[in-house]
Amino acid sequence: MGRHDFFSKYAPRPGRLRFAISRVAVLVLVIVVLAWIAISILLAPPPVAQELETVPLVSEPTRDPLQTPASPTTTGPGVTVHVVGAVKKPGVYQLPAGSRITDAVDVAGGLSKHAQPQLVNLAAKLVDGQQVILPGTAPGEQLPSAQPAPSSSKISINNADSQTLQELPGIGPALAERIIDFRSKNGPFTSVEELDAVSGIGPALLSQLSELVVP
């Protein structure tokens, strides 16, 4: 056997040589990466501690479980009204927002003995700056009676219905309804002469009715 055969027999094969080189390369690469990580950690500046923001703690007020929740307050400054007419103490008054005419009458001392509250909507709400007028009869003047006096044969234009008014000369269904509408909107007639304000009643017809009717 020659020298050449001896070296050929014991020389490393090419495949094994390449595998050994690959393992060495991987090992070197791992060592380099670990070394780089170690150097980065050693040379990195220490982290700055961030101060946590303090949040004040606000404790809610304790509520008695048996305590009734407070009702919502009424918003607004209220209303100022001028109460005049048939009240005991006419004047300017301030009331809470949402008050009604009946509240204004109460703070003005109530109705006088000559007041006619049936002519006013006492349940209406007040408006700031409103003038509340309570109608009433003049001192010494009697309120219209609910029914005509039995001894009188005259018809009361404040109490007669449409059929009764048509018994008068010159008064038909349409004119009778206008008389009723007029007294409903403007209040009871205080004199027979006020019939002249009703549409359709002129001086001639008024002169005929003046002897047949009473307020």
PyMOL commands that set and color helices and strands:
alter all, ss='L'
color gray80, all
select helices_A, chain A and resi 3-10+14-43+101-107+117-119+162-165+173-186+192-197+203-209
alter helices_A, ss='H'
color red, helices_A
select strands_A, chain A and resi 79-85+91-95+131-134+155-156+213-214
alter strands_A, ss='S'
color yellow, strands_A
deselect
rebuild
show_as cartoon
